[in-house]
Amino acid sequence: MKTPLLIGIIGVLMVGCGKPNQAPRPPLTLEEARALISGRWEGWYAKGKEYFVIRPDGTFSQTFVQEGVTNYVAEGKWGAEPFEDYYKVRFNPFMDLSETISYGKSPRKISGRGGSLLEDELRIYFVTDLRYFVMKDERVEGSTNKIAK
């Protein structure tokens, strides 16, 4: 008899222990998103490491080093646009590693690929199901996720 009463009291007390309600942060402006996207990014897959250097001038470089050997270096242009509650990042052209990750095939150059910027995690996802994403390298000067509002 005491156990159900004790459980009920604990339940009532815990209802008031939630986080204080915080107003949601306003969405990033395009300028803030571009500043957040610019910088160095890395991804680890297929026994290798992929590096992106995304420049504020709208250009990027993409390098994949697999088992200590540079597999490719590619250059191109990038852009960003708002989509629902996040930003889509577009890379043209793009060295695609989807089949490298899934089947061990060689990377292939495609005309372009979009990615989804997840600002809370500082990740750009190319293919979510494959865990094909790059993360912002915050160890590099100028690579910050701190946006002043």
Chimera marker file (.cmm) of the C-alpha trace (Angstrom):
<marker_set name="trace">
<marker id="1" x="0.000" y="0.000" z="0.000" r="1" g="1" b="0" radius="0.5"/>
<marker id="2" x="2.839" y="2.383" z="0.780" r="1" g="1" b="0" radius="0.5"/>
<marker id="3" x="4.634" y="1.661" z="-2.556" r="1" g="1" b="0" radius="0.5"/>
<marker id="4" x="1.850" y="2.961" z="-4.873" r="1" g="1" b="0" radius="0.5"/>
<marker id="5" x="1.420" y="6.052" z="-2.670" r="1" g="1" b="0" radius="0.5"/>
<marker id="6" x="5.172" y="6.701" z="-2.720" r="1" g="1" b="0" radius="0.5"/>
<marker id="7" x="5.320" y="6.244" z="-6.502" r="1" g="1" b="0" radius="0.5"/>
<marker id="8" x="2.425" y="8.699" z="-6.909" r="1" g="1" b="0" radius="0.5"/>
<marker id="9" x="4.107" y="11.335" z="-4.744" r="1" g="1" b="0" radius="0.5"/>
<marker id="10" x="7.407" y="10.961" z="-6.617" r="1" g="1" b="0" radius="0.5"/>
<marker id="11" x="5.557" y="11.263" z="-9.931" r="1" g="1" b="0" radius="0.5"/>
<marker id="12" x="3.845" y="14.500" z="-8.850" r="1" g="1" b="0" radius="0.5"/>
<marker id="13" x="7.145" y="15.954" z="-7.647" r="1" g="1" b="0" radius="0.5"/>
<marker id="14" x="8.944" y="15.050" z="-10.881" r="1" g="1" b="0" radius="0.5"/>
<marker id="15" x="6.394" y="16.887" z="-13.020" r="1" g="1" b="0" radius="0.5"/>
<marker id="16" x="7.763" y="20.182" z="-11.709" r="1" g="1" b="0" radius="0.5"/>
<marker id="17" x="11.393" y="19.183" z="-12.308" r="1" g="1" b="0" radius="0.5"/>
<marker id="18" x="11.453" y="19.736" z="-16.060" r="1" g="1" b="0" radius="0.5"/>
<marker id="19" x="13.710" y="22.185" z="-17.839" r="1" g="1" b="0" radius="0.5"/>
<marker id="20" x="12.532" y="25.777" z="-17.811" r="1" g="1" b="0" radius="0.5"/>
<marker id="21" x="10.795" y="26.723" z="-21.014" r="1" g="1" b="0" radius="0.5"/>
<marker id="22" x="13.212" y="28.546" z="-23.281" r="1" g="1" b="0" radius="0.5"/>
<marker id="23" x="12.135" y="30.482" z="-26.294" r="1" g="1" b="0" radius="0.5"/>
<marker id="24" x="13.295" y="28.718" z="-29.459" r="1" g="1" b="0" radius="0.5"/>
<marker id="25" x="16.286" y="30.340" z="-31.082" r="1" g="1" b="0" radius="0.5"/>
<marker id="26" x="15.329" y="32.237" z="-34.220" r="1" g="1" b="0" radius="0.5"/>
<marker id="27" x="16.364" y="30.520" z="-37.444" r="1" g="1" b="0" radius="0.5"/>
<marker id="28" x="19.699" y="31.433" z="-38.952" r="1" g="1" b="0" radius="0.5"/>
<marker id="29" x="19.751" y="34.071" z="-41.633" r="1" g="1" b="0" radius="0.5"/>
<marker id="30" x="21.366" y="33.088" z="-44.933" r="1" g="1" b="0" radius="0.5"/>
<marker id="31" x="24.411" y="35.198" z="-44.024" r="1" g="1" b="0" radius="0.5"/>
<marker id="32" x="24.752" y="33.419" z="-40.648" r="1" g="1" b="0" radius="0.5"/>
<marker id="33" x="24.324" y="30.008" z="-42.293" r="1" g="1" b="0" radius="0.5"/>
<marker id="34" x="27.026" y="30.798" z="-44.876" r="1" g="1" b="0" radius="0.5"/>
<marker id="35" x="29.382" y="31.899" z="-42.068" r="1" g="1" b="0" radius="0.5"/>
<marker id="36" x="28.636" y="28.681" z="-40.159" r="1" g="1" b="0" radius="0.5"/>
<marker id="37" x="29.167" y="26.499" z="-43.247" r="1" g="1" b="0" radius="0.5"/>
<marker id="38" x="32.479" y="28.145" z="-44.161" r="1" g="1" b="0" radius="0.5"/>
<marker id="39" x="35.462" y="26.365" z="-42.637" r="1" g="1" b="0" radius="0.5"/>
<marker id="40" x="37.025" y="22.924" z="-42.430" r="1" g="1" b="0" radius="0.5"/>
<marker id="41" x="34.922" y="19.762" z="-42.254" r="1" g="1" b="0" radius="0.5"/>
<marker id="42" x="35.882" y="16.067" z="-41.917" r="1" g="1" b="0" radius="0.5"/>
<marker id="43" x="34.205" y="12.709" z="-42.407" r="1" g="1" b="0" radius="0.5"/>
<marker id="44" x="35.455" y="9.196" z="-41.575" r="1" g="1" b="0" radius="0.5"/>
<marker id="45" x="34.278" y="6.232" z="-43.657" r="1" g="1" b="0" radius="0.5"/>
<marker id="46" x="35.472" y="3.421" z="-45.951" r="1" g="1" b="0" radius="0.5"/>
<marker id="47" x="38.795" y="3.162" z="-44.071" r="1" g="1" b="0" radius="0.5"/>
<marker id="48" x="39.526" y="6.758" z="-44.958" r="1" g="1" b="0" radius="0.5"/>
<marker id="49" x="39.064" y="10.380" z="-44.107" r="1" g="1" b="0" radius="0.5"/>
<marker id="50" x="37.393" y="13.015" z="-46.238" r="1" g="1" b="0" radius="0.5"/>
<marker id="51" x="38.286" y="16.673" z="-45.879" r="1" g="1" b="0" radius="0.5"/>
<marker id="52" x="36.251" y="19.654" z="-47.051" r="1" g="1" b="0" radius="0.5"/>
<marker id="53" x="37.511" y="23.208" z="-47.051" r="1" g="1" b="0" radius="0.5"/>
<marker id="54" x="34.459" y="25.381" z="-47.626" r="1" g="1" b="0" radius="0.5"/>
<marker id="55" x="35.409" y="28.963" z="-48.395" r="1" g="1" b="0" radius="0.5"/>
<marker id="56" x="33.282" y="32.091" z="-47.855" r="1" g="1" b="0" radius="0.5"/>
<marker id="57" x="33.754" y="33.038" z="-51.532" r="1" g="1" b="0" radius="0.5"/>
<marker id="58" x="31.510" y="30.118" z="-52.602" r="1" g="1" b="0" radius="0.5"/>
<marker id="59" x="34.276" y="27.656" z="-53.546" r="1" g="1" b="0" radius="0.5"/>
<marker id="60" x="35.304" y="24.422" z="-51.865" r="1" g="1" b="0" radius="0.5"/>
<marker id="61" x="37.866" y="21.645" z="-52.070" r="1" g="1" b="0" radius="0.5"/>
<marker id="62" x="37.173" y="18.018" z="-51.278" r="1" g="1" b="0" radius="0.5"/>
<marker id="63" x="39.930" y="15.477" z="-50.539" r="1" g="1" b="0" radius="0.5"/>
<marker id="64" x="39.644" y="11.796" z="-49.670" r="1" g="1" b="0" radius="0.5"/>
<marker id="65" x="42.595" y="9.970" z="-48.098" r="1" g="1" b="0" radius="0.5"/>
<marker id="66" x="42.117" y="6.204" z="-47.872" r="1" g="1" b="0" radius="0.5"/>
<marker id="67" x="44.601" y="3.992" z="-46.045" r="1" g="1" b="0" radius="0.5"/>
<marker id="68" x="47.196" y="6.787" z="-46.174" r="1" g="1" b="0" radius="0.5"/>
<marker id="69" x="46.859" y="7.428" z="-49.923" r="1" g="1" b="0" radius="0.5"/>
<marker id="70" x="45.157" y="10.502" z="-51.398" r="1" g="1" b="0" radius="0.5"/>
<marker id="71" x="42.362" y="9.014" z="-53.502" r="1" g="1" b="0" radius="0.5"/>
<marker id="72" x="41.238" y="12.320" z="-55.032" r="1" g="1" b="0" radius="0.5"/>
<marker id="73" x="41.242" y="16.088" z="-54.692" r="1" g="1" b="0" radius="0.5"/>
<marker id="74" x="38.317" y="17.954" z="-56.225" r="1" g="1" b="0" radius="0.5"/>
<marker id="75" x="37.377" y="21.626" z="-56.452" r="1" g="1" b="0" radius="0.5"/>
<marker id="76" x="34.030" y="23.237" z="-57.042" r="1" g="1" b="0" radius="0.5"/>
<marker id="77" x="31.400" y="25.743" z="-55.993" r="1" g="1" b="0" radius="0.5"/>
<marker id="78" x="28.922" y="25.589" z="-53.142" r="1" g="1" b="0" radius="0.5"/>
<marker id="79" x="25.761" y="27.399" z="-52.151" r="1" g="1" b="0" radius="0.5"/>
<marker id="80" x="23.176" y="27.299" z="-49.384" r="1" g="1" b="0" radius="0.5"/>
<marker id="81" x="19.439" y="27.844" z="-49.218" r="1" g="1" b="0" radius="0.5"/>
<marker id="82" x="16.844" y="27.542" z="-46.462" r="1" g="1" b="0" radius="0.5"/>
<marker id="83" x="14.678" y="24.427" z="-46.513" r="1" g="1" b="0" radius="0.5"/>
<marker id="84" x="11.970" y="23.826" z="-43.887" r="1" g="1" b="0" radius="0.5"/>
<marker id="85" x="13.808" y="24.255" z="-40.558" r="1" g="1" b="0" radius="0.5"/>
<marker id="86" x="17.385" y="23.753" z="-41.792" r="1" g="1" b="0" radius="0.5"/>
<marker id="87" x="19.688" y="24.704" z="-44.658" r="1" g="1" b="0" radius="0.5"/>
<marker id="88" x="20.455" y="22.715" z="-47.783" r="1" g="1" b="0" radius="0.5"/>
<marker id="89" x="24.059" y="22.970" z="-48.922" r="1" g="1" b="0" radius="0.5"/>
<marker id="90" x="24.781" y="22.243" z="-52.594" r="1" g="1" b="0" radius="0.5"/>
<marker id="91" x="28.206" y="21.176" z="-53.909" r="1" g="1" b="0" radius="0.5"/>
<marker id="92" x="28.939" y="21.239" z="-57.670" r="1" g="1" b="0" radius="0.5"/>
<marker id="93" x="30.653" y="19.047" z="-58.837" r="1" g="1" b="0" radius="0.5"/>
<marker id="94" x="30.961" y="16.424" z="-56.113" r="1" g="1" b="0" radius="0.5"/>
<marker id="95" x="33.024" y="13.287" z="-55.575" r="1" g="1" b="0" radius="0.5"/>
<marker id="96" x="30.407" y="10.836" z="-54.314" r="1" g="1" b="0" radius="0.5"/>
<marker id="97" x="31.382" y="8.183" z="-51.771" r="1" g="1" b="0" radius="0.5"/>
<marker id="98" x="27.967" y="6.502" z="-51.404" r="1" g="1" b="0" radius="0.5"/>
<marker id="99" x="29.026" y="3.338" z="-53.255" r="1" g="1" b="0" radius="0.5"/>
<marker id="100" x="32.476" y="3.452" z="-51.661" r="1" g="1" b="0" radius="0.5"/>
<marker id="101" x="30.875" y="3.318" z="-48.220" r="1" g="1" b="0" radius="0.5"/>
<marker id="102" x="28.254" y="0.704" z="-49.175" r="1" g="1" b="0" radius="0.5"/>
<marker id="103" x="30.120" y="-1.579" z="-51.578" r="1" g="1" b="0" radius="0.5"/>
<marker id="104" x="33.810" y="-0.659" z="-51.489" r="1" g="1" b="0" radius="0.5"/>
<marker id="105" x="33.679" y="0.763" z="-55.035" r="1" g="1" b="0" radius="0.5"/>
<marker id="106" x="35.796" y="3.696" z="-56.195" r="1" g="1" b="0" radius="0.5"/>
<marker id="107" x="34.455" y="7.204" z="-55.616" r="1" g="1" b="0" radius="0.5"/>
<marker id="108" x="32.740" y="8.714" z="-58.630" r="1" g="1" b="0" radius="0.5"/>
<marker id="109" x="32.423" y="12.274" z="-59.799" r="1" g="1" b="0" radius="0.5"/>
<marker id="110" x="28.842" y="13.500" z="-60.122" r="1" g="1" b="0" radius="0.5"/>
<marker id="111" x="27.490" y="16.865" z="-61.236" r="1" g="1" b="0" radius="0.5"/>
<marker id="112" x="26.372" y="17.822" z="-57.751" r="1" g="1" b="0" radius="0.5"/>
<marker id="113" x="25.091" y="16.713" z="-54.379" r="1" g="1" b="0" radius="0.5"/>
<marker id="114" x="23.010" y="18.407" z="-51.733" r="1" g="1" b="0" radius="0.5"/>
<marker id="115" x="23.631" y="18.064" z="-48.038" r="1" g="1" b="0" radius="0.5"/>
<marker id="116" x="21.572" y="18.958" z="-44.991" r="1" g="1" b="0" radius="0.5"/>
<marker id="117" x="23.211" y="21.263" z="-42.467" r="1" g="1" b="0" radius="0.5"/>
<marker id="118" x="22.402" y="20.238" z="-38.902" r="1" g="1" b="0" radius="0.5"/>
<marker id="119" x="23.626" y="23.262" z="-36.970" r="1" g="1" b="0" radius="0.5"/>
<marker id="120" x="23.012" y="21.748" z="-33.521" r="1" g="1" b="0" radius="0.5"/>
<marker id="121" x="25.407" y="18.903" z="-34.345" r="1" g="1" b="0" radius="0.5"/>
<marker id="122" x="27.599" y="20.852" z="-36.770" r="1" g="1" b="0" radius="0.5"/>
<marker id="123" x="27.151" y="18.167" z="-39.408" r="1" g="1" b="0" radius="0.5"/>
<marker id="124" x="26.369" y="18.197" z="-43.103" r="1" g="1" b="0" radius="0.5"/>
<marker id="125" x="24.593" y="14.955" z="-44.019" r="1" g="1" b="0" radius="0.5"/>
<marker id="126" x="24.854" y="13.680" z="-47.588" r="1" g="1" b="0" radius="0.5"/>
<marker id="127" x="23.143" y="10.278" z="-47.075" r="1" g="1" b="0" radius="0.5"/>
<marker id="128" x="21.658" y="9.802" z="-43.615" r="1" g="1" b="0" radius="0.5"/>
<marker id="129" x="21.101" y="6.034" z="-43.861" r="1" g="1" b="0" radius="0.5"/>
<marker id="130" x="24.781" y="5.458" z="-44.678" r="1" g="1" b="0" radius="0.5"/>
<marker id="131" x="25.995" y="7.819" z="-41.960" r="1" g="1" b="0" radius="0.5"/>
<marker id="132" x="27.649" y="9.714" z="-44.814" r="1" g="1" b="0" radius="0.5"/>
<marker id="133" x="28.309" y="13.122" z="-43.296" r="1" g="1" b="0" radius="0.5"/>
<marker id="134" x="31.075" y="15.561" z="-42.463" r="1" g="1" b="0" radius="0.5"/>
<marker id="135" x="31.566" y="17.337" z="-39.148" r="1" g="1" b="0" radius="0.5"/>
<marker id="136" x="32.932" y="20.819" z="-38.587" r="1" g="1" b="0" radius="0.5"/>
<marker id="137" x="36.545" y="20.794" z="-37.460" r="1" g="1" b="0" radius="0.5"/>
<marker id="138" x="36.463" y="23.285" z="-34.617" r="1" g="1" b="0" radius="0.5"/>
<marker id="139" x="40.171" y="22.876" z="-33.872" r="1" g="1" b="0" radius="0.5"/>
<marker id="140" x="40.987" y="25.213" z="-36.741" r="1" g="1" b="0" radius="0.5"/>
<marker id="141" x="41.014" y="28.953" z="-36.161" r="1" g="1" b="0" radius="0.5"/>
<marker id="142" x="37.946" y="30.551" z="-37.702" r="1" g="1" b="0" radius="0.5"/>
<marker id="143" x="35.869" y="27.343" z="-37.570" r="1" g="1" b="0" radius="0.5"/>
<marker id="144" x="33.282" y="28.292" z="-35.002" r="1" g="1" b="0" radius="0.5"/>
<marker id="145" x="29.625" y="27.668" z="-34.476" r="1" g="1" b="0" radius="0.5"/>
<marker id="146" x="29.150" y="30.745" z="-32.327" r="1" g="1" b="0" radius="0.5"/>
<marker id="147" x="26.668" y="33.014" z="-34.068" r="1" g="1" b="0" radius="0.5"/>
<marker id="148" x="26.027" y="36.399" z="-32.460" r="1" g="1" b="0" radius="0.5"/>
<marker id="149" x="22.378" y="37.407" z="-32.454" r="1" g="1" b="0" radius="0.5"/>
<link id1="1" id2="2" r="1" g="1" b="0" radius="0.2"/>
<link id1="2" id2="3" r="1" g="1" b="0" radius="0.2"/>
<link id1="3" id2="4" r="1" g="1" b="0" radius="0.2"/>
<link id1="4" id2="5" r="1" g="1" b="0" radius="0.2"/>
<link id1="5" id2="6" r="1" g="1" b="0" radius="0.2"/>
<link id1="6" id2="7" r="1" g="1" b="0" radius="0.2"/>
<link id1="7" id2="8" r="1" g="1" b="0" radius="0.2"/>
<link id1="8" id2="9" r="1" g="1" b="0" radius="0.2"/>
<link id1="9" id2="10" r="1" g="1" b="0" radius="0.2"/>
<link id1="10" id2="11" r="1" g="1" b="0" radius="0.2"/>
<link id1="11" id2="12" r="1" g="1" b="0" radius="0.2"/>
<link id1="12" id2="13" r="1" g="1" b="0" radius="0.2"/>
<link id1="13" id2="14" r="1" g="1" b="0" radius="0.2"/>
<link id1="14" id2="15" r="1" g="1" b="0" radius="0.2"/>
<link id1="15" id2="16" r="1" g="1" b="0" radius="0.2"/>
<link id1="16" id2="17" r="1" g="1" b="0" radius="0.2"/>
<link id1="17" id2="18" r="1" g="1" b="0" radius="0.2"/>
<link id1="18" id2="19" r="1" g="1" b="0" radius="0.2"/>
<link id1="19" id2="20" r="1" g="1" b="0" radius="0.2"/>
<link id1="20" id2="21" r="1" g="1" b="0" radius="0.2"/>
<link id1="21" id2="22" r="1" g="1" b="0" radius="0.2"/>
<link id1="22" id2="23" r="1" g="1" b="0" radius="0.2"/>
<link id1="23" id2="24" r="1" g="1" b="0" radius="0.2"/>
<link id1="24" id2="25" r="1" g="1" b="0" radius="0.2"/>
<link id1="25" id2="26" r="1" g="1" b="0" radius="0.2"/>
<link id1="26" id2="27" r="1" g="1" b="0" radius="0.2"/>
<link id1="27" id2="28" r="1" g="1" b="0" radius="0.2"/>
<link id1="28" id2="29" r="1" g="1" b="0" radius="0.2"/>
<link id1="29" id2="30" r="1" g="1" b="0" radius="0.2"/>
<link id1="30" id2="31" r="1" g="1" b="0" radius="0.2"/>
<link id1="31" id2="32" r="1" g="1" b="0" radius="0.2"/>
<link id1="32" id2="33" r="1" g="1" b="0" radius="0.2"/>
<link id1="33" id2="34" r="1" g="1" b="0" radius="0.2"/>
<link id1="34" id2="35" r="1" g="1" b="0" radius="0.2"/>
<link id1="35" id2="36" r="1" g="1" b="0" radius="0.2"/>
<link id1="36" id2="37" r="1" g="1" b="0" radius="0.2"/>
<link id1="37" id2="38" r="1" g="1" b="0" radius="0.2"/>
<link id1="38" id2="39" r="1" g="1" b="0" radius="0.2"/>
<link id1="39" id2="40" r="1" g="1" b="0" radius="0.2"/>
<link id1="40" id2="41" r="1" g="1" b="0" radius="0.2"/>
<link id1="41" id2="42" r="1" g="1" b="0" radius="0.2"/>
<link id1="42" id2="43" r="1" g="1" b="0" radius="0.2"/>
<link id1="43" id2="44" r="1" g="1" b="0" radius="0.2"/>
<link id1="44" id2="45" r="1" g="1" b="0" radius="0.2"/>
<link id1="45" id2="46" r="1" g="1" b="0" radius="0.2"/>
<link id1="46" id2="47" r="1" g="1" b="0" radius="0.2"/>
<link id1="47" id2="48" r="1" g="1" b="0" radius="0.2"/>
<link id1="48" id2="49" r="1" g="1" b="0" radius="0.2"/>
<link id1="49" id2="50" r="1" g="1" b="0" radius="0.2"/>
<link id1="50" id2="51" r="1" g="1" b="0" radius="0.2"/>
<link id1="51" id2="52" r="1" g="1" b="0" radius="0.2"/>
<link id1="52" id2="53" r="1" g="1" b="0" radius="0.2"/>
<link id1="53" id2="54" r="1" g="1" b="0" radius="0.2"/>
<link id1="54" id2="55" r="1" g="1" b="0" radius="0.2"/>
<link id1="55" id2="56" r="1" g="1" b="0" radius="0.2"/>
<link id1="56" id2="57" r="1" g="1" b="0" radius="0.2"/>
<link id1="57" id2="58" r="1" g="1" b="0" radius="0.2"/>
<link id1="58" id2="59" r="1" g="1" b="0" radius="0.2"/>
<link id1="59" id2="60" r="1" g="1" b="0" radius="0.2"/>
<link id1="60" id2="61" r="1" g="1" b="0" radius="0.2"/>
<link id1="61" id2="62" r="1" g="1" b="0" radius="0.2"/>
<link id1="62" id2="63" r="1" g="1" b="0" radius="0.2"/>
<link id1="63" id2="64" r="1" g="1" b="0" radius="0.2"/>
<link id1="64" id2="65" r="1" g="1" b="0" radius="0.2"/>
<link id1="65" id2="66" r="1" g="1" b="0" radius="0.2"/>
<link id1="66" id2="67" r="1" g="1" b="0" radius="0.2"/>
<link id1="67" id2="68" r="1" g="1" b="0" radius="0.2"/>
<link id1="68" id2="69" r="1" g="1" b="0" radius="0.2"/>
<link id1="69" id2="70" r="1" g="1" b="0" radius="0.2"/>
<link id1="70" id2="71" r="1" g="1" b="0" radius="0.2"/>
<link id1="71" id2="72" r="1" g="1" b="0" radius="0.2"/>
<link id1="72" id2="73" r="1" g="1" b="0" radius="0.2"/>
<link id1="73" id2="74" r="1" g="1" b="0" radius="0.2"/>
<link id1="74" id2="75" r="1" g="1" b="0" radius="0.2"/>
<link id1="75" id2="76" r="1" g="1" b="0" radius="0.2"/>
<link id1="76" id2="77" r="1" g="1" b="0" radius="0.2"/>
<link id1="77" id2="78" r="1" g="1" b="0" radius="0.2"/>
<link id1="78" id2="79" r="1" g="1" b="0" radius="0.2"/>
<link id1="79" id2="80" r="1" g="1" b="0" radius="0.2"/>
<link id1="80" id2="81" r="1" g="1" b="0" radius="0.2"/>
<link id1="81" id2="82" r="1" g="1" b="0" radius="0.2"/>
<link id1="82" id2="83" r="1" g="1" b="0" radius="0.2"/>
<link id1="83" id2="84" r="1" g="1" b="0" radius="0.2"/>
<link id1="84" id2="85" r="1" g="1" b="0" radius="0.2"/>
<link id1="85" id2="86" r="1" g="1" b="0" radius="0.2"/>
<link id1="86" id2="87" r="1" g="1" b="0" radius="0.2"/>
<link id1="87" id2="88" r="1" g="1" b="0" radius="0.2"/>
<link id1="88" id2="89" r="1" g="1" b="0" radius="0.2"/>
<link id1="89" id2="90" r="1" g="1" b="0" radius="0.2"/>
<link id1="90" id2="91" r="1" g="1" b="0" radius="0.2"/>
<link id1="91" id2="92" r="1" g="1" b="0" radius="0.2"/>
<link id1="92" id2="93" r="1" g="1" b="0" radius="0.2"/>
<link id1="93" id2="94" r="1" g="1" b="0" radius="0.2"/>
<link id1="94" id2="95" r="1" g="1" b="0" radius="0.2"/>
<link id1="95" id2="96" r="1" g="1" b="0" radius="0.2"/>
<link id1="96" id2="97" r="1" g="1" b="0" radius="0.2"/>
<link id1="97" id2="98" r="1" g="1" b="0" radius="0.2"/>
<link id1="98" id2="99" r="1" g="1" b="0" radius="0.2"/>
<link id1="99" id2="100" r="1" g="1" b="0" radius="0.2"/>
<link id1="100" id2="101" r="1" g="1" b="0" radius="0.2"/>
<link id1="101" id2="102" r="1" g="1" b="0" radius="0.2"/>
<link id1="102" id2="103" r="1" g="1" b="0" radius="0.2"/>
<link id1="103" id2="104" r="1" g="1" b="0" radius="0.2"/>
<link id1="104" id2="105" r="1" g="1" b="0" radius="0.2"/>
<link id1="105" id2="106" r="1" g="1" b="0" radius="0.2"/>
<link id1="106" id2="107" r="1" g="1" b="0" radius="0.2"/>
<link id1="107" id2="108" r="1" g="1" b="0" radius="0.2"/>
<link id1="108" id2="109" r="1" g="1" b="0" radius="0.2"/>
<link id1="109" id2="110" r="1" g="1" b="0" radius="0.2"/>
<link id1="110" id2="111" r="1" g="1" b="0" radius="0.2"/>
<link id1="111" id2="112" r="1" g="1" b="0" radius="0.2"/>
<link id1="112" id2="113" r="1" g="1" b="0" radius="0.2"/>
<link id1="113" id2="114" r="1" g="1" b="0" radius="0.2"/>
<link id1="114" id2="115" r="1" g="1" b="0" radius="0.2"/>
<link id1="115" id2="116" r="1" g="1" b="0" radius="0.2"/>
<link id1="116" id2="117" r="1" g="1" b="0" radius="0.2"/>
<link id1="117" id2="118" r="1" g="1" b="0" radius="0.2"/>
<link id1="118" id2="119" r="1" g="1" b="0" radius="0.2"/>
<link id1="119" id2="120" r="1" g="1" b="0" radius="0.2"/>
<link id1="120" id2="121" r="1" g="1" b="0" radius="0.2"/>
<link id1="121" id2="122" r="1" g="1" b="0" radius="0.2"/>
<link id1="122" id2="123" r="1" g="1" b="0" radius="0.2"/>
<link id1="123" id2="124" r="1" g="1" b="0" radius="0.2"/>
<link id1="124" id2="125" r="1" g="1" b="0" radius="0.2"/>
<link id1="125" id2="126" r="1" g="1" b="0" radius="0.2"/>
<link id1="126" id2="127" r="1" g="1" b="0" radius="0.2"/>
<link id1="127" id2="128" r="1" g="1" b="0" radius="0.2"/>
<link id1="128" id2="129" r="1" g="1" b="0" radius="0.2"/>
<link id1="129" id2="130" r="1" g="1" b="0" radius="0.2"/>
<link id1="130" id2="131" r="1" g="1" b="0" radius="0.2"/>
<link id1="131" id2="132" r="1" g="1" b="0" radius="0.2"/>
<link id1="132" id2="133" r="1" g="1" b="0" radius="0.2"/>
<link id1="133" id2="134" r="1" g="1" b="0" radius="0.2"/>
<link id1="134" id2="135" r="1" g="1" b="0" radius="0.2"/>
<link id1="135" id2="136" r="1" g="1" b="0" radius="0.2"/>
<link id1="136" id2="137" r="1" g="1" b="0" radius="0.2"/>
<link id1="137" id2="138" r="1" g="1" b="0" radius="0.2"/>
<link id1="138" id2="139" r="1" g="1" b="0" radius="0.2"/>
<link id1="139" id2="140" r="1" g="1" b="0" radius="0.2"/>
<link id1="140" id2="141" r="1" g="1" b="0" radius="0.2"/>
<link id1="141" id2="142" r="1" g="1" b="0" radius="0.2"/>
<link id1="142" id2="143" r="1" g="1" b="0" radius="0.2"/>
<link id1="143" id2="144" r="1" g="1" b="0" radius="0.2"/>
<link id1="144" id2="145" r="1" g="1" b="0" radius="0.2"/>
<link id1="145" id2="146" r="1" g="1" b="0" radius="0.2"/>
<link id1="146" id2="147" r="1" g="1" b="0" radius="0.2"/>
<link id1="147" id2="148" r="1" g="1" b="0" radius="0.2"/>
<link id1="148" id2="149" r="1" g="1" b="0" radius="0.2"/>
</marker_set>
